[in-house]
Amino acid sequence: MQHVWRATPDPELTEVGPGTPCGEYLRRYWMPVAMTSEVGDLPCRLRILGEDLVLFRERKGQLGLVHLHCCHRNMSLEFGIVEEGGIRCSYHGWKYGLDGKILETPCEPPASQVKNRSRLGAYPVIECKGLAFTYMGPPKDMPTFPVLDTFDEDDDEMLPYLIKSPCNWLQVMENAWDPFHVVYLHTRAVRSQFIEAFAEMPKIEFHDRRFGSFYTNTRRVGDIIWMRFHDFMPPSFTQNGGHFPVPDSPRYFGRCGLSRWITPIDDTNSLVIAWRHFRDGDDPRGLTDRLKVGYGTTDFYGQSGDRDYEVRQRDPGDYDAWVSQGPVNVHARENLAFTDRGIAKVRRQLRAEVRSLRAGNSPEQPSQAYETPIPSYGGDTMLRIPMQSGRDDAAVLKTVARAVAGIYQDADHLVGGERRATIVSALKNYEASWQ
């Protein structure tokens, strides 16, 4: 038997390089790799899934993503010359198109056929609201880019941000599947980093859907039953409710405050790439700050290592929780408990999907399960439902959470304002049924 202190990380879920089981699985999905504001008139060097790459914007404005090293003599294209239609190596002038095809070899004789025998590795890029997304899997299996309903809503200002973490992608992503850490880390440990109501222990219900899953995080605050909906879409996309809600009055189908991906840089480094959503009414106490959202920073506490070490010791945040697990968390050293049901669930799901791919099955894509835009649930609903005489309140919270989840899902076939109006009307009718 292997001693716990000698245990090693779980390679099936943590190794992300080319040819690894998890790395090949992750490559089957579109994922963000950079903020487009990083890309000016010079190439931008990146490392994604253990591969060294360069992102650039050719002179007509289209983004390209290619392997870092020129396939002639391996000079780095971070020193390349960005031109119309592609990028040129500054060593001998080889020019590459956005698809990696060699367009010119100016130092070669006219009869040279080298440009027909070689090609630079390249990946497709889609630009969306300040983020650059890529797909790094087999071209023949490239899925449709998944557009969620929260990507284009009226009266929603979406600001991108990117923060690097020196640890494995999984332990960052799993943080979103651990609703109980909000009670202690963010509220009871030192102080309330968000709102005092988070100190109340929530009732958690996990729900499956046609692609991905979600959970409801339910609390009672006086006469208000407050439900936070958290989305998960494989392999690493999550959406949660607002950061500074005030659960003192009804709110119907409030939308997400954060749409977030975790993109692996390599086995021991990762990117948090997200959109912060800003809408009227989401921040009644004025605690958000748009000016803090961007490269290396966001407007809520504890998401990066930019604070002094002593401050982090005295008042740790999410970043300290996932980074301090080590470069790659060793699951064999953990002792999972009842409140870790979400962690166990997401690990089972990911492991099953990784193994399914290894068995020759193509991973399911969100566009196979839903029409565009894909419906999502992340956000907050607050219903005025007083304590019920003679009824166990924990059972009431569970009943309400399941009913509201059903109301959300029943409107999946609708889009935009029609979906919202249908859900809001059904929520008000359901709330009235408890009076």
ABEGO torsion letter per residue (X at the ends): XBBAAABBBBAAAABABBGBAAAAAAAABBBBABBAAABBABBBBBBBGGBBBBBBBBAAGBBBBBBABBAAAGBBAAABBBBBGEBBBAAAGBBBBAAGBBABBAABBAABAAAAABBBBBBBBBBBGGBBBBBABBAAABBBBBBBAAABBBGBBBBBBBBBBBBBAAAAAAAAABAAAAAAAAAAAABBABBAAAABBBBBBBBBBABEBBBBBBBBBEABBBBBBBBBBOAABBBBBBABBBBABBBBGBBBABBBBBBBABAABBBBBBBBBBBBGABAAGABBAAABEBGBBABBGABAABBAAAAAABBBAAAAAAAAEABBBAAABBBBAAAAAAAAAAAAAAAAAAAAAAGBBBBBAAAABBOBBBBABEBBBBBBBBBBGBBAAAAAAAAAAAAAAAAAAAAABBEAAAAAAAAAAAAAAAAAAX
